[in-house]
Amino acid sequence: MTSCTTTDHLHHEEPALDETALEVHASSDAQHLMAQARRLVQVNARFEVALNNMARGLSMFDAERRLIVCNGLYRHIYDLPKELTAPGTPFSRIIAYHAAREGCANTVDDLNRQHLWIEAHAAELKIGQTFTRRQQLDNGRIVLVTVQPLQDGGWVDIQEDITDRALAEERNSWLARNCPLTEVANRFHLRERLEEVIVHMPPGGRLAVHLIDLDYFKRVNDTLGHAAGDAVLKAVAKRMRAAVRDRDFVGRLGGDEFAIVQPDIEGLSSATSLADRLAKVLNAPYRVNGTDVIIGASIGIALFPDHGPDADALLRKADMALYRMKTSARGRSCVFTPEDEAALSQRMELSSALRDALKNRQIGLHYQPIVDIKAGRVTGCEALMRWHHPLLGAVPPSTFIPIAERSGLMLAMGDWALNQACRDAAGWSQDIKVAVNMSAVQLDHGGLAHSVERALMQSGLAAGRLEIEITEAALVSGEARTLEALETLRGLGVRLVLDDFGAGFGSLSHLRSFAFDKIKIDQCFISEMAGRRDCRAIVGAVAGLAKVLGMGPVAEGVEGLAELEGVSCTGCNEMQGFYFSRPVPSVEIEAALARCATQLARAAQAS
């Protein structure tokens, strides 16, 4: 019984042990699952944190083109409502939402366009390679989307807001092709546009290239400052844009030089009509800081295909025409002619020859006496540069001086002339002065006073016997700096003369701006005194004004007895011209002085 009882008891207890073990096992599994769940929740939470703290937007779509997951930045970039960012949202609904935001009405045509875009997107995914696209959103932001295809047919989008970078790149690209001051095309962009227009020119098509150079712009910077100069340049560009057609192209080549490409013209008259219009608007005064500024503009024109087949030829020939305009007259336009090219070739040859002439001492000085008709004596001599070319013979100063200025030779030539004139004059009578002309290039250089001081010291010439002559044109080109240089020269004891008064400028403000010792009345008035009362009146008025201001008047170009008598009647006693003596080399100066004495005696007898 006991045994049986024991056996029965044992047999009866075994199931209880199994249930306990199962309960323990089940409890262990539950704990494991709960731990896994906690870990999964933790991983998901970390994933959520990581996803929503990314610096870029992210979205993932499955092979059925349904949204799997996206982060907050994705929703923010596209300004999506919450219901469109829920898992399972069709890609097509998101595209339709964007289309509606951009103003599409989801018509049949709109839906077809959306469908075609989605299919094109799917086709690109099938290639299996990462690709990018740039999106311009309706709020102005620029987004770079990188698309990574997945093996199961889905894809991952990464959105990066590149607005600031894109705008900076766009700004840099604009700056590379445009002038930031005037906001017109720069030299590179204008040339690029010119080449493009030529390439696409239809048969028989024509265009014009206008090169515009601002006259006397430098004096704006010198007198009013660079800020005022910048204001003028901006106003010039604005006037140009207003004067041209929409299809014309305006550019700034640099400094005070602009250009315009004028396509689709009928002929020369179209080009000259625009040039006349430009000259009119650009020559009008500019109001800067309460001051009226007048600069003017000169224009050179070249035509396609008449004057060249490409951009190089057209720009070069327009520049030749511009050079002719600036050396003959200003404030107008002229069209290229074959003679301009011949003149350029000659200038290049003369420039090279002039350089050799300076090196080989083929440049010389001639002197023209200046007389005082009342005192009956020679008061001074004007030094004039002369060049005798071995093949061409005597080259006029009006030809080689501008070449020297443009080729950078004027400083060396002017310095040589100053030193030579001082050396020559040191051997003359003490009561005879020497007058030396200074170009605008020398005045702008800044070292003129030092050069004059050195020339006086090395030659032993008294400062009071040296007269420095500057033209009104030189005074205008850099007024502030020029006046400063003149003040320095005055401090050395040198006498200062305003040359060619009335030739092109004739502004009384120049007489007020500086107390010159003398004023030379331009020969254009002297030569016509006999037949024109107005010229006699002008010469008399200038001579009288000069005396009132304490400046000695000098008449240039007295070539005959008629001019002598006319000038004498105005009260102008000092004069020079062929009537007394032509310019002669230094070795002939004594003979020239003797001739002057003879002519002065004849004049005294005639009076």
Residue, then its C-alpha position, 0 to 999 in steps of 0.5 A: m500500500t505504502s509502496c503503491t501509495t508512494t508510487d501513485h504519489l510520485h506518478h501524480e506529482e510529475p505533471a506539476l513539475d512540467e507545468t512549472a517548468l513551462e511557466v518558467h520557460a514561458s516567463s523567460d520567453a516573455q521577458h526576452l520578447m519584452a527586452q527585445a521590444r524595449r530594445l526595438v523601441q529604443v532603436n526606433a526612438r534613436f532612429e527617429v531622433a537620428l532621422n529628424n536631426m539630419a541636416r538634410g531631408l530624407s524620404m524612402f519609397d517602396a517598389e509600389r511608389r508608396l512612402i515608407v518613412c520620411n523625416g521632419l526636414y523633408r516635411h519642412i522643405y516641401d511644406l507637406p501636410k501631416e496626412l501626406t507624410a504618413p507611411g503608405t502615401p502614394f508618391s503620385r499624391i505628393i506630386a499632385y500636391h506640389a503641382a497644385r501649390e505651383g498653380c496647376a488645376n489638376t486638369v487632365d492635361d496637368l495629370n498627364r504631365q504629372h504621370l509622364w514625370i513620374e514615369a520618367h522618374a521610374a525609368e531613371l530609377k531602373i538604370g540603377q545609378t544614383f542621380t541628382r536634380r535641382q528643384q526651384l520651389d515656389n518659395g524661392r528656395i533651391v533644393l538639390v535632390t539626390v536619388q538612390p535606387l534600391q534593389d527591391g525597386g524602391w528608392v531613397d531621396i535626400q534633399e539638401d537646401i542649397t539656396d545660399r550656395a546656389l545664390a553665391e555661385e550665381r552671383n560669382s557667375w554673374l560677376a565673372r561676366n558683368c561689371p558690378l559697378t555699372e551692371v552691364a556686361n564686361r569685356f569677356h561677356l560682350r565679346e562672347r555675345l558678339e561672337e554668338v550673334i555673328v555665328h547665328m547671323p542669317p545670310g545677308g544679316r548685318l550688325a554694328v559694333h560701337l566703341i564709346d570712350l568718355d571724353y575728359f572723364k579723368r578730370v571727374n576723378d581728379t576734381l570730384g573724387h572716385a566716388a563721383g567718377d563711379a556715379v558718372l559711370k553708372a549714369v552713363a551705363k543707364r543712359m546707354r541702356a535707355a537709348v538702345r533696343d532690347r536686343d542691343f547689348v551694352g558692355r563696359l570694356g574697362g575704365d571709361e570705355f564702353a561698347i554696344v553690339q547692335p544686331d539686325i541692322e538694315g545698313l549704315s544709317s541704322a548704326t549712325s542713327l544710334a551713334d547720334r542718339l548716344a552722342k546726344v544723351l551722353n554729352a548732356p550734363y551729369r548731376v553729381n553731388g550738386t554739381d553739373v559734370i560735362i564729359g562727352a563721348s566719342i564713338g567709333i563704329a565698325l560694321f559686319p560683314d563690311h569691316g570684318p568677319d569676326a569679333d577681333a576684326l570688328l573691335r579692332k576696326a571700331d577702335m581705329a575709328l574711335y582713335r581718329m575721332k579722338t584725335s580730330a574732334r570729340g563728342r561725335s562718331c565716325v565709321f571705320t574707313p580703310e584709311d584708318e587701317a593704313a594710319l594705324s600701320q603708319r603709327m605703329e611704324l612711326s612708334s618703332a622708329l620714334r623709339d629708335a630716334l630717341k635712342n639714337r638722338q635723332i630728336g632735336l630742339h628748334y627755338q622760335p623767338i618771342v618778342d616784345i614789340k613795345a620794348g623792341r627786343v627778344t624776351g625769350c624763345e620757345a623750345l619746339m621738338r623736331w624729328h627728322h626721319p632718315l626716310l620720311g624727312a621732317v615728321p610734324p610734331s602734330t603726328f609724332i607727339p600723340i604717338a609718343e604719348r600713346s606709346g609711353l615715350m613722352l616722359a623720356m622725350g619730355d625729360w630730354a627736351l627739358n634738360q636740353a633746353c635748359r643747357d642751351a638757354a644757359g649759354w644765351s644772354q641773361d635777359i632771354k628766357v626759354a619756354v618748354n612745353m609740358s604734355a598732360v602725360q608729364l603733368d600726370h606723372g607726378g615727378l615733374a617738379h623734381s625733373v625741373e629742379r634737376a634740370l636747373m641744377q645741372s644746367g646752371l640756368a636761373a629758375g626765373r629764366l625757365e617758362i613751363e607752358i601747358t595747354e588748356a587740354a592738359l589742364v582739363s585732363g587732370e585739373a586737381r593734380t595739375l594745379e598741385a604740380l603748378e604750385t610746386l613749380r611756382g615754389l621753385g621760381v619757375r614762370l608758368v604759361l597757359d598755352d593755346f588759350g581759346a583752342g577748343f576750351g577757352s574757359l575763363s574758369h582756367l584763368r581763375s583757377f591759377a595765377f599764370d604769369k602769361i597767357k598765349i592767345d591761340q593763333c586761330f584768332i590771330s590768323e583771322m584778325a584782318g578779316r573778322r571783327d569778332c577775332r579782333a574783339i576776342v584778342g583785345a578782350v583776352a589781352g585786356l583781361a590778362k593784364v587786369l589779372g596780372m598776366g602777360p598776354v602773348a599772341e601766337g602765329v604773327e606771320g605778316l605785317a597785317e597780323l602784327e598791326g592787328v595784335s598791336c592795336t589790341g594792346c598785346n605787346e608780346m608775340q611770336g611767329f614767322y614774321f619775326s623768325r621761324p623755329v631754328p636749331s640752337v646753332e642758328i639762334e644768334a642769326a634768328l635774334a639778328r633777324c628779329a632785331t631787323q623786323l622789330a626795327r621795320a615794325a617801329q618805322a611802320s608804326 
